Amino acid sequence: MKKFISLILSAVTAAALCGCENVQNGENYFGGNGEFSDNGGVLCDDKYIYFGGETLKKLNKETGTFSIACEIPGCDHNENNPNCKAHGKYYLFNGQLLKKVDETISNPGGKSEIISYLYLCDTGKQVYKNAFPDSFTDEDKKTSNCSIGVIKPISEDNLALVCSGFMYILDKNFNVKFTILDMGSYSGGIYFYNNEIYYIDKLYRLLKLDETGETSAVDLGSMKITEGEIYGDKLWFSNEDQTLCSYNFKSGEITEHAKNAVKFTFAGHYLEYLKPSYSENENSEVHLLNLDTGENKIWELAGDNTVNLYCVGEKYYIYDGIKDNKLLELSANLSKIQNVYELSD
């Protein structure tokens, strides 16, 4: 009974913190204007660009003001404040802004449970509560949990939820469309190309999922895939030898581009990756690969550290929401810093 009451209360609390009220005066959920759009994982509206991290920040595109994305009067923006809008994970799916809320349920004498919920930000309505697959045994549940680790909108009609030991693909009405139990360890390894879903399985193969839920392997020879992303008609990926490759969906051609390449970041028409050092006599290098021209060069601006690179419209930004509170705007060729935006009070 206590667990049941706890679940009810947690759901009510989560609904409240999502901000059920409609913002007045034409403002949206974060106090901006207009509808939200997704630019390579960065939310935008007519007034602001939103950058994630420990707290969500927003850049006023007109004034250049960089501030915390919470408009609640008197909010201290503390991570323990459940009402602060700047804390939480937000996603745009099928034109709707979603917020993921995690609740920890303590079971006396047993393992605590973590359950993830999805809410619509404009109404506060709970649209999804995560649960174990029906096929899970009690032993499976002991080594997993109901927390959603990664949420990845892969098309207007397909939302991927990557969990511990399983993955769901939801339709636009938040119903479970497919359950995948052989998802590989790389959490971002699910893709959408030409109206078809692909994912990396536990054997590091690229599988195609048809509309009935059946899978077929894409012929990549003996090559194993670890991480990757789609750009144009190609899947760019790293194999088991950390070689940067691309697979052309139309021709089936596999091309090697660079050795010793890890930690991918895609932004605009660039792929940024780290070439790590395994010797005291060498320095790590950050490389930029122009996906349109094929030019591959050391990115001197980044030094020997990977950075969080974003492209919004025709502008490029560097932002690390954990290490600092500065947003850097780069030149079009990413060779210099044009503007530095400091976090305002």
C-alpha positions in Angstrom: 0.0 0.0 0.0 2.8 2.4 0.9 4.4 1.7 -2.5 1.1 2.3 -4.3 0.6 5.6 -2.5 4.2 6.6 -3.2 3.7 6.0 -6.9 0.5 8.1 -7.0 2.1 11.0 -5.1 5.2 10.9 -7.4 3.0 11.0 -10.5 1.1 14.0 -9.1 4.3 15.8 -8.1 5.8 15.1 -11.5 2.8 16.5 -13.3 3.0 19.7 -11.2 6.7 20.3 -11.9 6.2 19.9 -15.6 4.3 23.2 -15.5 0.7 22.3 -16.3 -0.4 25.9 -16.9 -0.3 27.5 -20.3 2.0 30.5 -20.2 0.2 33.7 -20.8 1.0 36.6 -23.2 2.0 34.3 -26.1 5.0 32.9 -24.2 6.0 29.3 -24.5 7.1 26.9 -21.7 10.5 28.5 -21.2 9.3 32.1 -21.6 10.3 32.4 -25.2 8.2 33.0 -28.3 6.9 30.7 -31.0 7.1 27.0 -31.4 10.1 24.9 -30.6 12.4 23.4 -33.2 15.2 20.9 -32.9 18.6 21.8 -34.5 20.9 18.8 -34.1 19.8 18.2 -30.5 19.6 21.9 -29.5 16.1 23.3 -28.9 15.2 26.7 -30.4 12.3 29.0 -30.6 11.8 32.5 -32.2 13.6 34.2 -29.3 16.1 31.7 -27.6 18.5 28.9 -28.3 18.6 26.4 -25.4 21.8 24.5 -24.3 21.6 21.6 -22.0 24.0 20.5 -19.2 23.6 20.4 -15.4 21.1 23.2 -15.8 19.4 24.3 -19.0 20.6 27.7 -20.3 19.2 30.0 -23.0 20.8 32.5 -25.4 18.6 35.5 -26.4 19.3 35.7 -30.1 18.7 39.5 -30.2 20.4 40.7 -27.1 23.1 38.1 -26.6 22.0 37.5 -23.0 22.9 34.1 -21.7 20.8 33.0 -18.7 19.2 30.0 -16.9 16.1 28.8 -18.7 13.6 29.2 -15.9 11.1 32.0 -15.7 9.5 31.1 -12.3 9.6 34.2 -10.1 11.8 33.7 -7.0 13.2 30.3 -8.2 16.6 29.6 -6.8 17.4 27.2 -9.7 18.7 24.6 -7.2 18.9 21.1 -8.5 16.9 19.9 -5.4 14.0 22.3 -6.3 11.6 20.1 -8.3 9.7 23.1 -9.7 12.7 24.6 -11.4 12.3 24.3 -15.2 16.0 24.4 -15.8 16.4 21.0 -14.3 15.3 18.0 -16.2 15.7 16.4 -19.7 13.6 17.9 -22.5 12.9 16.5 -26.0 11.0 17.6 -29.0 9.0 14.8 -30.6 6.3 15.1 -33.2 6.1 18.9 -32.6 5.6 18.4 -28.8 7.9 19.3 -26.0 8.5 16.4 -23.6 10.0 16.3 -20.2 11.5 13.1 -18.7 11.0 12.7 -14.9 12.6 10.0 -12.8 11.1 8.8 -9.6 12.9 6.6 -7.0 10.7 4.2 -5.2 12.2 2.7 -2.0 11.2 -0.8 -1.1 11.8 -1.7 2.5 14.4 -4.5 2.7 14.8 -4.6 -1.1 16.3 -2.9 -4.1 15.1 0.7 -4.8 13.3 1.1 -8.1 13.8 3.9 -10.6 10.8 4.6 -12.9 10.8 7.1 -15.8 7.8 9.1 -16.9 7.2 11.3 -19.9 5.0 14.4 -19.7 3.8 16.9 -22.2 5.2 20.3 -21.1 2.3 22.4 -22.5 -0.4 20.5 -20.5 1.5 18.5 -17.8 -0.2 15.4 -19.0 1.6 12.1 -18.4 1.8 10.3 -21.7 4.1 7.4 -20.8 5.2 5.4 -17.8 8.1 3.0 -18.4 7.9 -0.6 -17.5 9.8 -3.8 -18.0 9.1 -5.9 -21.1 6.5 -8.6 -20.6 9.2 -11.3 -21.4 11.4 -10.2 -18.5 11.9 -12.7 -15.8 12.5 -11.9 -12.1 16.2 -12.5 -12.7 16.2 -10.1 -15.7 14.6 -7.4 -13.5 17.3 -7.8 -10.8 20.0 -6.7 -13.3 17.9 -3.9 -14.9 15.6 -1.0 -14.0 12.8 1.1 -15.5 14.9 4.2 -15.8 15.2 5.5 -19.4 18.8 6.2 -20.1 18.6 7.8 -23.5 15.6 9.2 -25.4 16.1 9.6 -29.1 13.5 10.9 -31.5 14.4 9.2 -34.8 11.5 10.4 -36.9 8.1 12.1 -36.5 6.5 8.7 -35.8 9.3 6.9 -33.9 10.7 7.7 -30.4 13.4 5.4 -29.2 13.8 4.8 -25.4 17.0 3.1 -24.5 17.0 1.4 -21.1 19.2 -1.0 -19.2 18.9 -4.3 -21.1 16.1 -3.3 -23.5 14.8 -0.6 -25.8 11.3 0.5 -26.8 10.3 2.3 -29.9 7.1 4.3 -29.4 4.7 5.6 -32.0 3.4 9.2 -32.1 0.7 8.4 -29.6 3.4 7.0 -27.1 2.3 3.4 -27.5 5.0 0.8 -27.6 5.5 -0.1 -31.3 8.6 -2.4 -31.0 10.5 -4.0 -28.1 14.2 -4.6 -28.8 16.1 -6.9 -26.5 19.4 -7.3 -28.4 20.4 -3.6 -28.4 24.1 -3.2 -28.2 25.9 -1.3 -25.4 26.3 1.9 -27.5 23.3 3.9 -26.4 23.0 6.1 -29.5 23.1 3.2 -31.9 19.7 3.5 -33.4 19.1 5.3 -36.7 16.4 6.3 -39.2 17.1 6.3 -43.0 14.7 6.3 -46.0 11.8 5.5 -43.7 13.5 2.5 -42.2 14.9 1.9 -38.7 18.4 0.5 -38.1 20.2 -0.3 -34.9 23.4 -1.8 -33.6 22.9 -5.1 -31.7 25.0 -6.8 -29.0 27.1 -8.5 -31.7 28.0 -5.1 -33.1 26.0 -5.7 -36.3 23.9 -3.2 -38.1 20.3 -4.6 -38.3 17.3 -3.2 -40.2 13.9 -3.4 -38.5 10.9 -3.9 -40.8 7.3 -2.7 -40.1 6.5 -6.1 -38.6 9.3 -6.0 -36.1 11.5 -8.6 -37.9 15.2 -7.8 -38.3 17.7 -8.5 -41.1 21.5 -7.8 -40.9 23.1 -5.3 -43.3 26.1 -6.9 -45.0 29.2 -5.2 -43.6 31.4 -8.2 -44.0 33.2 -9.1 -40.8 33.3 -5.4 -39.6 31.9 -4.6 -36.2 30.3 -1.3 -35.5 30.6 0.6 -32.1 29.3 4.1 -32.6 28.0 6.2 -35.4 25.5 8.6 -36.9 23.8 9.2 -40.3 24.8 12.1 -42.5 23.3 12.3 -46.0 23.1 8.8 -47.5 25.9 7.4 -45.3 26.2 5.9 -41.8 29.5 7.2 -40.4 30.8 4.8 -37.7 33.8 3.6 -35.8 34.6 -0.1 -36.0 36.2 -2.4 -33.4 39.7 -1.2 -34.3 38.6 2.5 -33.8 38.8 3.1 -37.5 36.5 5.9 -38.8 34.4 4.5 -41.7 31.3 5.2 -43.7 28.7 2.9 -45.2 26.7 4.2 -48.2 23.1 2.9 -48.0 22.6 3.3 -51.7 25.7 1.7 -53.1 26.7 -0.6 -50.1 30.3 0.8 -50.3 32.3 1.0 -47.2 35.1 3.6 -47.0 37.8 4.1 -44.4 38.5 7.7 -43.5 40.9 7.8 -40.4 42.6 5.5 -37.9 42.4 5.8 -34.1 39.1 7.8 -34.1 36.8 7.9 -31.0 34.2 10.2 -29.3 32.1 11.4 -32.2 30.3 14.8 -32.4 28.3 15.7 -35.5 27.5 19.4 -36.1 26.4 20.9 -39.4 28.5 19.5 -42.1 31.4 18.6 -39.7 32.3 15.5 -37.8 34.5 16.2 -34.8 36.4 13.2 -33.3 39.3 12.6 -30.9 42.5 10.9 -31.9 43.7 9.9 -28.4 47.3 9.5 -27.3 48.5 6.2 -25.9 52.1 7.4 -25.3 53.7 10.0 -23.0 55.5 11.4 -26.1 52.3 12.2 -28.0 49.4 14.5 -27.5 45.8 13.7 -28.2 44.4 15.5 -31.2 40.9 16.7 -32.0 40.1 16.4 -35.7 37.5 18.0 -37.9 36.2 16.1 -40.9 34.2 18.1 -43.5 31.5 15.7 -44.5 30.8 17.5 -47.7 34.3 17.9 -49.0 36.2 15.1 -47.2 38.8 17.5 -45.8 40.2 16.1 -42.6 42.4 18.3 -40.4 43.6 18.8 -36.8 41.3 21.3 -35.1 43.8 23.7 -33.5 41.1 25.7 -31.7 40.1 22.7 -29.7 43.6 21.9 -28.4 43.9 18.3 -27.2 40.4 18.0 -25.6 37.1 17.1 -27.2 34.4 19.8 -27.0 30.7 19.9 -27.3 30.2 21.4 -30.7 26.7 22.5 -31.9 25.4 24.0 -35.1 22.2 26.1 -35.0 21.2 27.5 -38.4 24.5 28.7 -39.9 26.2 29.4 -36.6 28.5 27.1 -34.6 28.8 27.1 -30.9 31.0 25.4 -28.2 29.3 24.8 -24.9 30.1 22.5 -21.9 27.4 22.8 -19.3 29.4 21.0 -16.7 32.9 22.5 -16.8 31.9 26.2 -17.2 29.1 28.7 -17.8 30.5 30.2 -21.0 29.0 29.8 -24.5 31.4 30.4 -27.4 30.3 31.4 -30.8 32.7 30.4 -33.6 33.5 31.7 -37.1 31.9 29.9 -40.1 35.1 27.8 -40.7 35.5 27.1 -36.9 39.0 28.6 -36.9 38.4 31.4 -34.3 36.1 32.5 -31.5 33.8 35.4 -32.5 31.8 35.9 -29.4 31.9 34.8 -25.7 28.6 34.8 -23.8 28.9 34.8 -20.0 26.1 33.5 -17.8 24.0 36.4 -16.4 22.3 36.4 -13.0 
